[in-house]
Amino acid sequence: MSILKYALIGAAVVYGVKYITKKRADGSSILDELTEKAPEWINKGKNYVEKTLNEVTDNLQQQRT
């Protein structure tokens, strides 16, 4: 039963990789789109983290006074 489970998981991974790397009509793939947008998402995440940390530190400072 264990071998069957690993075979099914492996088949799902292979299908997923093929789907993500398959070229569309415009010549791009989902993977291309993800790699192009990744830096933008990282910057948005960094901004969100900085904003949240500033809010938390402000709240802590207000509680101490």
mmCIF file as Biopython writes it, N, C-alpha, C and O atoms, coordinates in Angstrom:
data_model
#
loop_
_atom_site.group_PDB
_atom_site.id
_atom_site.type_symbol
_atom_site.label_atom_id
_atom_site.label_alt_id
_atom_site.label_comp_id
_atom_site.label_asym_id
_atom_site.label_entity_id
_atom_site.label_seq_id
_atom_site.pdbx_PDB_ins_code
_atom_site.Cartn_x
_atom_site.Cartn_y
_atom_site.Cartn_z
_atom_site.occupancy
_atom_site.B_iso_or_equiv
_atom_site.auth_seq_id
_atom_site.auth_asym_id
_atom_site.pdbx_PDB_model_num
ATOM 1   N N  . MET A ? 1  ? 0.817  -1.189 0.000   1.0 0.0 1  A 1 
ATOM 2   C CA . MET A ? 1  ? 0.000  0.000  0.000   1.0 0.0 1  A 1 
ATOM 3   C C  . MET A ? 1  ? 0.860  1.252  0.000   1.0 0.0 1  A 1 
ATOM 4   O O  . MET A ? 1  ? 0.489  2.270  -0.584  1.0 0.0 1  A 1 
ATOM 5   N N  . SER A ? 2  ? 1.996  1.175  0.649   1.0 0.0 2  A 1 
ATOM 6   C CA . SER A ? 2  ? 2.895  2.324  0.733   1.0 0.0 2  A 1 
ATOM 7   C C  . SER A ? 2  ? 3.471  2.683  -0.635  1.0 0.0 2  A 1 
ATOM 8   O O  . SER A ? 2  ? 3.618  3.860  -0.963  1.0 0.0 2  A 1 
ATOM 9   N N  . ILE A ? 3  ? 3.794  1.674  -1.422  1.0 0.0 3  A 1 
ATOM 10  C CA . ILE A ? 3  ? 4.356  1.927  -2.754  1.0 0.0 3  A 1 
ATOM 11  C C  . ILE A ? 3  ? 3.323  2.602  -3.638  1.0 0.0 3  A 1 
ATOM 12  O O  . ILE A ? 3  ? 3.661  3.500  -4.409  1.0 0.0 3  A 1 
ATOM 13  N N  . LEU A ? 4  ? 2.077  2.186  -3.538  1.0 0.0 4  A 1 
ATOM 14  C CA . LEU A ? 4  ? 1.007  2.796  -4.317  1.0 0.0 4  A 1 
ATOM 15  C C  . LEU A ? 4  ? 0.822  4.268  -3.943  1.0 0.0 4  A 1 
ATOM 16  O O  . LEU A ? 4  ? 0.617  5.118  -4.810  1.0 0.0 4  A 1 
ATOM 17  N N  . LYS A ? 5  ? 0.897  4.555  -2.643  1.0 0.0 5  A 1 
ATOM 18  C CA . LYS A ? 5  ? 0.757  5.927  -2.179  1.0 0.0 5  A 1 
ATOM 19  C C  . LYS A ? 5  ? 1.871  6.802  -2.749  1.0 0.0 5  A 1 
ATOM 20  O O  . LYS A ? 5  ? 1.603  7.903  -3.230  1.0 0.0 5  A 1 
ATOM 21  N N  . TYR A ? 6  ? 3.104  6.331  -2.703  1.0 0.0 6  A 1 
ATOM 22  C CA . TYR A ? 6  ? 4.238  7.106  -3.233  1.0 0.0 6  A 1 
ATOM 23  C C  . TYR A ? 6  ? 4.164  7.258  -4.746  1.0 0.0 6  A 1 
ATOM 24  O O  . TYR A ? 6  ? 4.577  8.283  -5.288  1.0 0.0 6  A 1 
ATOM 25  N N  . ALA A ? 7  ? 3.645  6.257  -5.424  1.0 0.0 7  A 1 
ATOM 26  C CA . ALA A ? 7  ? 3.486  6.350  -6.878  1.0 0.0 7  A 1 
ATOM 27  C C  . ALA A ? 7  ? 2.448  7.416  -7.236  1.0 0.0 7  A 1 
ATOM 28  O O  . ALA A ? 7  ? 2.642  8.181  -8.180  1.0 0.0 7  A 1 
ATOM 29  N N  . LEU A ? 8  ? 1.368  7.463  -6.494  1.0 0.0 8  A 1 
ATOM 30  C CA . LEU A ? 8  ? 0.343  8.474  -6.746  1.0 0.0 8  A 1 
ATOM 31  C C  . LEU A ? 8  ? 0.861  9.883  -6.438  1.0 0.0 8  A 1 
ATOM 32  O O  . LEU A ? 8  ? 0.583  10.822 -7.185  1.0 0.0 8  A 1 
ATOM 33  N N  . ILE A ? 9  ? 1.595  10.028 -5.366  1.0 0.0 9  A 1 
ATOM 34  C CA . ILE A ? 9  ? 2.175  11.330 -5.026  1.0 0.0 9  A 1 
ATOM 35  C C  . ILE A ? 9  ? 3.163  11.764 -6.100  1.0 0.0 9  A 1 
ATOM 36  O O  . ILE A ? 9  ? 3.168  12.927 -6.505  1.0 0.0 9  A 1 
ATOM 37  N N  . GLY A ? 10 ? 3.993  10.844 -6.561  1.0 0.0 10 A 1 
ATOM 38  C CA . GLY A ? 10 ? 4.956  11.145 -7.610  1.0 0.0 10 A 1 
ATOM 39  C C  . GLY A ? 10 ? 4.278  11.552 -8.906  1.0 0.0 10 A 1 
ATOM 40  O O  . GLY A ? 10 ? 4.720  12.487 -9.574  1.0 0.0 10 A 1 
ATOM 41  N N  . ALA A ? 11 ? 3.212  10.857 -9.265  1.0 0.0 11 A 1 
ATOM 42  C CA . ALA A ? 11 ? 2.475  11.199 -10.478 1.0 0.0 11 A 1 
ATOM 43  C C  . ALA A ? 11 ? 1.843  12.582 -10.359 1.0 0.0 11 A 1 
ATOM 44  O O  . ALA A ? 11 ? 1.817  13.336 -11.331 1.0 0.0 11 A 1 
ATOM 45  N N  . ALA A ? 12 ? 1.338  12.917 -9.186  1.0 0.0 12 A 1 
ATOM 46  C CA . ALA A ? 12 ? 0.742  14.236 -8.975  1.0 0.0 12 A 1 
ATOM 47  C C  . ALA A ? 12 ? 1.795  15.337 -9.079  1.0 0.0 12 A 1 
ATOM 48  O O  . ALA A ? 12 ? 1.526  16.403 -9.632  1.0 0.0 12 A 1 
ATOM 49  N N  . VAL A ? 13 ? 2.979  15.088 -8.556  1.0 0.0 13 A 1 
ATOM 50  C CA . VAL A ? 13 ? 4.064  16.073 -8.642  1.0 0.0 13 A 1 
ATOM 51  C C  . VAL A ? 13 ? 4.485  16.279 -10.092 1.0 0.0 13 A 1 
ATOM 52  O O  . VAL A ? 13 ? 4.668  17.416 -10.526 1.0 0.0 13 A 1 
ATOM 53  N N  . VAL A ? 14 ? 4.636  15.215 -10.830 1.0 0.0 14 A 1 
ATOM 54  C CA . VAL A ? 14 ? 5.024  15.320 -12.234 1.0 0.0 14 A 1 
ATOM 55  C C  . VAL A ? 14 ? 3.963  16.081 -13.019 1.0 0.0 14 A 1 
ATOM 56  O O  . VAL A ? 14 ? 4.301  16.935 -13.838 1.0 0.0 14 A 1 
ATOM 57  N N  . TYR A ? 15 ? 2.691  15.788 -12.784 1.0 0.0 15 A 1 
ATOM 58  C CA . TYR A ? 15 ? 1.605  16.500 -13.470 1.0 0.0 15 A 1 
ATOM 59  C C  . TYR A ? 15 ? 1.639  17.985 -13.114 1.0 0.0 15 A 1 
ATOM 60  O O  . TYR A ? 15 ? 1.461  18.837 -13.986 1.0 0.0 15 A 1 
ATOM 61  N N  . GLY A ? 16 ? 1.863  18.296 -11.848 1.0 0.0 16 A 1 
ATOM 62  C CA . GLY A ? 16 ? 1.922  19.689 -11.410 1.0 0.0 16 A 1 
ATOM 63  C C  . GLY A ? 16 ? 3.060  20.452 -12.057 1.0 0.0 16 A 1 
ATOM 64  O O  . GLY A ? 16 ? 2.884  21.595 -12.478 1.0 0.0 16 A 1 
ATOM 65  N N  . VAL A ? 17 ? 4.219  19.831 -12.140 1.0 0.0 17 A 1 
ATOM 66  C CA . VAL A ? 17 ? 5.374  20.481 -12.769 1.0 0.0 17 A 1 
ATOM 67  C C  . VAL A ? 17 ? 5.107  20.713 -14.252 1.0 0.0 17 A 1 
ATOM 68  O O  . VAL A ? 17 ? 5.411  21.782 -14.780 1.0 0.0 17 A 1 
ATOM 69  N N  . LYS A ? 18 ? 4.548  19.728 -14.913 1.0 0.0 18 A 1 
ATOM 70  C CA . LYS A ? 18 ? 4.237  19.899 -16.336 1.0 0.0 18 A 1 
ATOM 71  C C  . LYS A ? 18 ? 3.203  20.997 -16.552 1.0 0.0 18 A 1 
ATOM 72  O O  . LYS A ? 18 ? 3.305  21.762 -17.512 1.0 0.0 18 A 1 
ATOM 73  N N  . TYR A ? 19 ? 2.204  21.084 -15.667 1.0 0.0 19 A 1 
ATOM 74  C CA . TYR A ? 19 ? 1.168  22.098 -15.795 1.0 0.0 19 A 1 
ATOM 75  C C  . TYR A ? 19 ? 1.742  23.495 -15.589 1.0 0.0 19 A 1 
ATOM 76  O O  . TYR A ? 19 ? 1.400  24.424 -16.322 1.0 0.0 19 A 1 
ATOM 77  N N  . ILE A ? 20 ? 2.611  23.646 -14.597 1.0 0.0 20 A 1 
ATOM 78  C CA . ILE A ? 20 ? 3.189  24.956 -14.294 1.0 0.0 20 A 1 
ATOM 79  C C  . ILE A ? 20 ? 4.139  25.421 -15.387 1.0 0.0 20 A 1 
ATOM 80  O O  . ILE A ? 20 ? 4.224  26.618 -15.662 1.0 0.0 20 A 1 
ATOM 81  N N  . THR A ? 21 ? 4.852  24.497 -16.012 1.0 0.0 21 A 1 
ATOM 82  C CA . THR A ? 21 ? 5.832  24.878 -17.030 1.0 0.0 21 A 1 
ATOM 83  C C  . THR A ? 21 ? 5.282  24.852 -18.445 1.0 0.0 21 A 1 
ATOM 84  O O  . THR A ? 21 ? 6.002  25.181 -19.389 1.0 0.0 21 A 1 
ATOM 85  N N  . LYS A ? 22 ? 4.017  24.467 -18.614 1.0 0.0 22 A 1 
ATOM 86  C CA . LYS A ? 22 ? 3.413  24.407 -19.953 1.0 0.0 22 A 1 
ATOM 87  C C  . LYS A ? 22 ? 3.262  25.819 -20.512 1.0 0.0 22 A 1 
ATOM 88  O O  . LYS A ? 22 ? 2.789  26.724 -19.824 1.0 0.0 22 A 1 
ATOM 89  N N  . LYS A ? 23 ? 3.667  25.995 -21.761 1.0 0.0 23 A 1 
ATOM 90  C CA . LYS A ? 23 ? 3.588  27.299 -22.411 1.0 0.0 23 A 1 
ATOM 91  C C  . LYS A ? 23 ? 2.152  27.580 -22.858 1.0 0.0 23 A 1 
ATOM 92  O O  . LYS A ? 23 ? 1.456  26.694 -23.354 1.0 0.0 23 A 1 
ATOM 93  N N  . ARG A ? 24 ? 1.733  28.812 -22.676 1.0 0.0 24 A 1 
ATOM 94  C CA . ARG A ? 24 ? 0.411  29.250 -23.118 1.0 0.0 24 A 1 
ATOM 95  C C  . ARG A ? 24 ? 0.489  29.757 -24.548 1.0 0.0 24 A 1 
ATOM 96  O O  . ARG A ? 24 ? 1.532  29.673 -25.195 1.0 0.0 24 A 1 
ATOM 97  N N  . ALA A ? 25 ? -0.625 30.283 -25.030 1.0 0.0 25 A 1 
ATOM 98  C CA . ALA A ? 25 ? -0.681 30.797 -26.405 1.0 0.0 25 A 1 
ATOM 99  C C  . ALA A ? 25 ? 0.263  31.976 -26.605 1.0 0.0 25 A 1 
ATOM 100 O O  . ALA A ? 25 ? 0.795  32.167 -27.699 1.0 0.0 25 A 1 
ATOM 101 N N  . ASP A ? 26 ? 0.475  32.775 -25.547 1.0 0.0 26 A 1 
ATOM 102 C CA . ASP A ? 26 ? 1.359  33.930 -25.676 1.0 0.0 26 A 1 
ATOM 103 C C  . ASP A ? 26 ? 2.832  33.579 -25.457 1.0 0.0 26 A 1 
ATOM 104 O O  . ASP A ? 26 ? 3.683  34.467 -25.509 1.0 0.0 26 A 1 
ATOM 105 N N  . GLY A ? 27 ? 3.149  32.325 -25.216 1.0 0.0 27 A 1 
ATOM 106 C CA . GLY A ? 27 ? 4.531  31.882 -25.079 1.0 0.0 27 A 1 
ATOM 107 C C  . GLY A ? 27 ? 5.067  31.917 -23.662 1.0 0.0 27 A 1 
ATOM 108 O O  . GLY A ? 27 ? 6.229  31.578 -23.440 1.0 0.0 27 A 1 
ATOM 109 N N  . SER A ? 28 ? 4.254  32.319 -22.699 1.0 0.0 28 A 1 
ATOM 110 C CA . SER A ? 28 ? 4.696  32.346 -21.314 1.0 0.0 28 A 1 
ATOM 111 C C  . SER A ? 28 ? 4.058  31.188 -20.546 1.0 0.0 28 A 1 
ATOM 112 O O  . SER A ? 28 ? 3.109  30.559 -21.014 1.0 0.0 28 A 1 
ATOM 113 N N  . SER A ? 29 ? 4.595  30.927 -19.375 1.0 0.0 29 A 1 
ATOM 114 C CA . SER A ? 29 ? 4.039  29.870 -18.532 1.0 0.0 29 A 1 
ATOM 115 C C  . SER A ? 29 ? 3.693  30.460 -17.167 1.0 0.0 29 A 1 
ATOM 116 O O  . SER A ? 29 ? 4.020  31.610 -16.873 1.0 0.0 29 A 1 
ATOM 117 N N  . ILE A ? 30 ? 3.036  29.668 -16.355 1.0 0.0 30 A 1 
ATOM 118 C CA . ILE A ? 30 ? 2.707  30.106 -15.000 1.0 0.0 30 A 1 
ATOM 119 C C  . ILE A ? 30 ? 3.984  30.352 -14.217 1.0 0.0 30 A 1 
ATOM 120 O O  . ILE A ? 30 ? 4.053  31.296 -13.430 1.0 0.0 30 A 1 
ATOM 121 N N  . LEU A ? 31 ? 4.992  29.522 -14.418 1.0 0.0 31 A 1 
ATOM 122 C CA . LEU A ? 31 ? 6.264  29.688 -13.730 1.0 0.0 31 A 1 
ATOM 123 C C  . LEU A ? 31 ? 6.932  31.002 -14.115 1.0 0.0 31 A 1 
ATOM 124 O O  . LEU A ? 31 ? 7.499  31.683 -13.260 1.0 0.0 31 A 1 
ATOM 125 N N  . ASP A ? 32 ? 6.871  31.365 -15.396 1.0 0.0 32 A 1 
ATOM 126 C CA . ASP A ? 32 ? 7.419  32.641 -15.839 1.0 0.0 32 A 1 
ATOM 127 C C  . ASP A ? 32 ? 6.733  33.805 -15.123 1.0 0.0 32 A 1 
ATOM 128 O O  . ASP A ? 32 ? 7.387  34.745 -14.671 1.0 0.0 32 A 1 
ATOM 129 N N  . GLU A ? 33 ? 5.425  33.725 -15.031 1.0 0.0 33 A 1 
ATOM 130 C CA . GLU A ? 33 ? 4.651  34.775 -14.372 1.0 0.0 33 A 1 
ATOM 131 C C  . GLU A ? 33 ? 5.018  34.882 -12.890 1.0 0.0 33 A 1 
ATOM 132 O O  . GLU A ? 33 ? 5.156  35.982 -12.355 1.0 0.0 33 A 1 
ATOM 133 N N  . LEU A ? 34 ? 5.173  33.736 -12.239 1.0 0.0 34 A 1 
ATOM 134 C CA . LEU A ? 34 ? 5.538  33.740 -10.827 1.0 0.0 34 A 1 
ATOM 135 C C  . LEU A ? 34 ? 6.925  34.340 -10.598 1.0 0.0 34 A 1 
ATOM 136 O O  . LEU A ? 34 ? 7.121  35.109 -9.657  1.0 0.0 34 A 1 
ATOM 137 N N  . THR A ? 35 ? 7.881  33.992 -11.452 1.0 0.0 35 A 1 
ATOM 138 C CA . THR A ? 35 ? 9.232  34.519 -11.271 1.0 0.0 35 A 1 
ATOM 139 C C  . THR A ? 35 ? 9.314  36.010 -11.575 1.0 0.0 35 A 1 
ATOM 140 O O  . THR A ? 35 ? 10.148 36.713 -11.003 1.0 0.0 35 A 1 
ATOM 141 N N  . GLU A ? 36 ? 8.457  36.501 -12.470 1.0 0.0 36 A 1 
ATOM 142 C CA . GLU A ? 36 ? 8.450  37.933 -12.759 1.0 0.0 36 A 1 
ATOM 143 C C  . GLU A ? 36 ? 7.844  38.732 -11.609 1.0 0.0 36 A 1 
ATOM 144 O O  . GLU A ? 36 ? 8.301  39.837 -11.315 1.0 0.0 36 A 1 
ATOM 145 N N  . LYS A ? 37 ? 6.833  38.191 -10.967 1.0 0.0 37 A 1 
ATOM 146 C CA . LYS A ? 37 ? 6.130  38.917 -9.919  1.0 0.0 37 A 1 
ATOM 147 C C  . LYS A ? 37 ? 6.714  38.696 -8.527  1.0 0.0 37 A 1 
ATOM 148 O O  . LYS A ? 37 ? 6.320  39.390 -7.590  1.0 0.0 37 A 1 
ATOM 149 N N  . ALA A ? 38 ? 7.628  37.768 -8.365  1.0 0.0 38 A 1 
ATOM 150 C CA . ALA A ? 38 ? 8.173  37.448 -7.048  1.0 0.0 38 A 1 
ATOM 151 C C  . ALA A ? 38 ? 8.849  38.649 -6.375  1.0 0.0 38 A 1 
ATOM 152 O O  . ALA A ? 38 ? 8.588  38.885 -5.196  1.0 0.0 38 A 1 
ATOM 153 N N  . PRO A ? 39 ? 9.703  39.418 -7.059  1.0 0.0 39 A 1 
ATOM 154 C CA . PRO A ? 39 ? 10.316 40.571 -6.375  1.0 0.0 39 A 1 
ATOM 155 C C  . PRO A ? 39 ? 9.287  41.588 -5.879  1.0 0.0 39 A 1 
ATOM 156 O O  . PRO A ? 39 ? 9.453  42.173 -4.809  1.0 0.0 39 A 1 
ATOM 157 N N  . GLU A ? 40 ? 8.236  41.794 -6.653  1.0 0.0 40 A 1 
ATOM 158 C CA . GLU A ? 40 ? 7.176  42.722 -6.232  1.0 0.0 40 A 1 
ATOM 159 C C  . GLU A ? 40 ? 6.500  42.214 -4.964  1.0 0.0 40 A 1 
ATOM 160 O O  . GLU A ? 40 ? 6.242  42.992 -4.045  1.0 0.0 40 A 1 
ATOM 161 N N  . TRP A ? 41 ? 6.212  40.920 -4.908  1.0 0.0 41 A 1 
ATOM 162 C CA . TRP A ? 41 ? 5.571  40.342 -3.730  1.0 0.0 41 A 1 
ATOM 163 C C  . TRP A ? 41 ? 6.489  40.406 -2.511  1.0 0.0 41 A 1 
ATOM 164 O O  . TRP A ? 41 ? 6.027  40.631 -1.392  1.0 0.0 41 A 1 
ATOM 165 N N  . ILE A ? 42 ? 7.782  40.211 -2.730  1.0 0.0 42 A 1 
ATOM 166 C CA . ILE A ? 42 ? 8.740  40.283 -1.620  1.0 0.0 42 A 1 
ATOM 167 C C  . ILE A ? 42 ? 8.765  41.689 -1.051  1.0 0.0 42 A 1 
ATOM 168 O O  . ILE A ? 42 ? 8.762  41.865 0.168   1.0 0.0 42 A 1 
ATOM 169 N N  . ASN A ? 43 ? 8.788  42.694 -1.917  1.0 0.0 43 A 1 
ATOM 170 C CA . ASN A ? 43 ? 8.789  44.081 -1.438  1.0 0.0 43 A 1 
ATOM 171 C C  . ASN A ? 43 ? 7.503  44.404 -0.689  1.0 0.0 43 A 1 
ATOM 172 O O  . ASN A ? 43 ? 7.545  45.073 0.343   1.0 0.0 43 A 1 
ATOM 173 N N  . LYS A ? 44 ? 6.365  43.942 -1.191  1.0 0.0 44 A 1 
ATOM 174 C CA . LYS A ? 44 ? 5.107  44.164 -0.480  1.0 0.0 44 A 1 
ATOM 175 C C  . LYS A ? 44 ? 5.142  43.498 0.893   1.0 0.0 44 A 1 
ATOM 176 O O  . LYS A ? 44 ? 4.666  44.066 1.876   1.0 0.0 44 A 1 
ATOM 177 N N  . GLY A ? 45 ? 5.700  42.307 0.959   1.0 0.0 45 A 1 
ATOM 178 C CA . GLY A ? 45 ? 5.805  41.595 2.229   1.0 0.0 45 A 1 
ATOM 179 C C  . GLY A ? 45 ? 6.707  42.313 3.209   1.0 0.0 45 A 1 
ATOM 180 O O  . GLY A ? 45 ? 6.396  42.397 4.397   1.0 0.0 45 A 1 
ATOM 181 N N  . LYS A ? 46 ? 7.829  42.833 2.719   1.0 0.0 46 A 1 
ATOM 182 C CA . LYS A ? 46 ? 8.740  43.577 3.585   1.0 0.0 46 A 1 
ATOM 183 C C  . LYS A ? 46 ? 8.071  44.830 4.123   1.0 0.0 46 A 1 
ATOM 184 O O  . LYS A ? 46 ? 8.208  45.152 5.304   1.0 0.0 46 A 1 
ATOM 185 N N  . ASN A ? 47 ? 7.349  45.540 3.264   1.0 0.0 47 A 1 
ATOM 186 C CA . ASN A ? 47 ? 6.640  46.739 3.712   1.0 0.0 47 A 1 
ATOM 187 C C  . ASN A ? 47 ? 5.597  46.403 4.772   1.0 0.0 47 A 1 
ATOM 188 O O  . ASN A ? 47 ? 5.444  47.131 5.753   1.0 0.0 47 A 1 
ATOM 189 N N  . TYR A ? 48 ? 4.890  45.313 4.576   1.0 0.0 48 A 1 
ATOM 190 C CA . TYR A ? 48 ? 3.879  44.890 5.538   1.0 0.0 48 A 1 
ATOM 191 C C  . TYR A ? 48 ? 4.518  44.539 6.876   1.0 0.0 48 A 1 
ATOM 192 O O  . TYR A ? 48 ? 3.993  44.901 7.929   1.0 0.0 48 A 1 
ATOM 193 N N  . VAL A ? 49 ? 5.649  43.835 6.843   1.0 0.0 49 A 1 
ATOM 194 C CA . VAL A ? 49 ? 6.337  43.449 8.077   1.0 0.0 49 A 1 
ATOM 195 C C  . VAL A ? 49 ? 6.825  44.694 8.810   1.0 0.0 49 A 1 
ATOM 196 O O  . VAL A ? 49 ? 6.660  44.799 10.025  1.0 0.0 49 A 1 
ATOM 197 N N  . GLU A ? 50 ? 7.423  45.633 8.086   1.0 0.0 50 A 1 
ATOM 198 C CA . GLU A ? 50 ? 7.904  46.855 8.723   1.0 0.0 50 A 1 
ATOM 199 C C  . GLU A ? 50 ? 6.753  47.636 9.352   1.0 0.0 50 A 1 
ATOM 200 O O  . GLU A ? 50 ? 6.877  48.134 10.470  1.0 0.0 50 A 1 
ATOM 201 N N  . LYS A ? 51 ? 5.643  47.744 8.640   1.0 0.0 51 A 1 
ATOM 202 C CA . LYS A ? 51 ? 4.480  48.456 9.152   1.0 0.0 51 A 1 
ATOM 203 C C  . LYS A ? 51 ? 3.952  47.789 10.420  1.0 0.0 51 A 1 
ATOM 204 O O  . LYS A ? 51 ? 3.644  48.465 11.402  1.0 0.0 51 A 1 
ATOM 205 N N  . THR A ? 52 ? 3.850  46.469 10.393  1.0 0.0 52 A 1 
ATOM 206 C CA . THR A ? 52 ? 3.344  45.732 11.540  1.0 0.0 52 A 1 
ATOM 207 C C  . THR A ? 52 ? 4.282  45.858 12.731  1.0 0.0 52 A 1 
ATOM 208 O O  . THR A ? 52 ? 3.823  46.046 13.858  1.0 0.0 52 A 1 
ATOM 209 N N  . LEU A ? 53 ? 5.585  45.758 12.504  1.0 0.0 53 A 1 
ATOM 210 C CA . LEU A ? 53 ? 6.543  45.900 13.599  1.0 0.0 53 A 1 
ATOM 211 C C  . LEU A ? 53 ? 6.475  47.293 14.213  1.0 0.0 53 A 1 
ATOM 212 O O  . LEU A ? 53 ? 6.544  47.438 15.433  1.0 0.0 53 A 1 
ATOM 213 N N  . ASN A ? 54 ? 6.343  48.312 13.380  1.0 0.0 54 A 1 
ATOM 214 C CA . ASN A ? 54 ? 6.227  49.670 13.903  1.0 0.0 54 A 1 
ATOM 215 C C  . ASN A ? 54 ? 4.967  49.826 14.751  1.0 0.0 54 A 1 
ATOM 216 O O  . ASN A ? 54 ? 5.011  50.456 15.808  1.0 0.0 54 A 1 
ATOM 217 N N  . GLU A ? 55 ? 3.864  49.270 14.309  1.0 0.0 55 A 1 
ATOM 218 C CA . GLU A ? 55 ? 2.625  49.344 15.084  1.0 0.0 55 A 1 
ATOM 219 C C  . GLU A ? 55 ? 2.758  48.621 16.415  1.0 0.0 55 A 1 
ATOM 220 O O  . GLU A ? 55 ? 2.287  49.111 17.442  1.0 0.0 55 A 1 
ATOM 221 N N  . VAL A ? 56 ? 3.392  47.467 16.400  1.0 0.0 56 A 1 
ATOM 222 C CA . VAL A ? 56 ? 3.558  46.690 17.633  1.0 0.0 56 A 1 
ATOM 223 C C  . VAL A ? 56 ? 4.462  47.431 18.604  1.0 0.0 56 A 1 
ATOM 224 O O  . VAL A ? 56 ? 4.153  47.513 19.793  1.0 0.0 56 A 1 
ATOM 225 N N  . THR A ? 57 ? 5.565  47.968 18.120  1.0 0.0 57 A 1 
ATOM 226 C CA . THR A ? 57 ? 6.471  48.687 19.022  1.0 0.0 57 A 1 
ATOM 227 C C  . THR A ? 57 ? 5.819  49.952 19.565  1.0 0.0 57 A 1 
ATOM 228 O O  . THR A ? 57 ? 6.035  50.308 20.724  1.0 0.0 57 A 1 
ATOM 229 N N  . ASP A ? 58 ? 5.023  50.638 18.742  1.0 0.0 58 A 1 
ATOM 230 C CA . ASP A ? 58 ? 4.304  51.819 19.226  1.0 0.0 58 A 1 
ATOM 231 C C  . ASP A ? 58 ? 3.306  51.436 20.319  1.0 0.0 58 A 1 
ATOM 232 O O  . ASP A ? 58 ? 3.194  52.129 21.331  1.0 0.0 58 A 1 
ATOM 233 N N  . ASN A ? 59 ? 2.598  50.354 20.119  1.0 0.0 59 A 1 
ATOM 234 C CA . ASN A ? 59 ? 1.637  49.891 21.122  1.0 0.0 59 A 1 
ATOM 235 C C  . ASN A ? 59 ? 2.342  49.512 22.425  1.0 0.0 59 A 1 
ATOM 236 O O  . ASN A ? 59 ? 1.838  49.813 23.507  1.0 0.0 59 A 1 
ATOM 237 N N  . LEU A ? 60 ? 3.488  48.864 22.335  1.0 0.0 60 A 1 
ATOM 238 C CA . LEU A ? 60 ? 4.236  48.483 23.530  1.0 0.0 60 A 1 
ATOM 239 C C  . LEU A ? 60 ? 4.748  49.718 24.261  1.0 0.0 60 A 1 
ATOM 240 O O  . LEU A ? 60 ? 4.712  49.771 25.490  1.0 0.0 60 A 1 
ATOM 241 N N  . GLN A ? 61 ? 5.217  50.698 23.523  1.0 0.0 61 A 1 
ATOM 242 C CA . GLN A ? 61 ? 5.716  51.909 24.166  1.0 0.0 61 A 1 
ATOM 243 C C  . GLN A ? 61 ? 4.586  52.670 24.846  1.0 0.0 61 A 1 
ATOM 244 O O  . GLN A ? 61 ? 4.786  53.250 25.913  1.0 0.0 61 A 1 
ATOM 245 N N  . GLN A ? 62 ? 3.396  52.675 24.239  1.0 0.0 62 A 1 
ATOM 246 C CA . GLN A ? 62 ? 2.254  53.350 24.841  1.0 0.0 62 A 1 
ATOM 247 C C  . GLN A ? 62 ? 1.798  52.633 26.113  1.0 0.0 62 A 1 
ATOM 248 O O  . GLN A ? 62 ? 1.344  53.281 27.056  1.0 0.0 62 A 1 
ATOM 249 N N  . GLN A ? 63 ? 1.913  51.320 26.150  1.0 0.0 63 A 1 
ATOM 250 C CA . GLN A ? 63 ? 1.509  50.565 27.320  1.0 0.0 63 A 1 
ATOM 251 C C  . GLN A ? 63 ? 2.482  50.785 28.483  1.0 0.0 63 A 1 
ATOM 252 O O  . GLN A ? 63 ? 2.071  50.738 29.642  1.0 0.0 63 A 1 
ATOM 253 N N  . ARG A ? 64 ? 3.740  51.020 28.195  1.0 0.0 64 A 1 
ATOM 254 C CA . ARG A ? 64 ? 4.743  51.204 29.241  1.0 0.0 64 A 1 
ATOM 255 C C  . ARG A ? 64 ? 4.613  52.570 29.904  1.0 0.0 64 A 1 
ATOM 256 O O  . ARG A ? 64 ? 5.016  52.739 31.055  1.0 0.0 64 A 1 
ATOM 257 N N  . THR A ? 65 ? 4.065  53.525 29.207  1.0 0.0 65 A 1 
ATOM 258 C CA . THR A ? 65 ? 3.948  54.872 29.792  1.0 0.0 65 A 1 
ATOM 259 C C  . THR A ? 65 ? 2.643  55.073 30.492  1.0 0.0 65 A 1 
ATOM 260 O O  . THR A ? 65 ? 2.393  56.150 31.034  1.0 0.0 65 A 1 
#
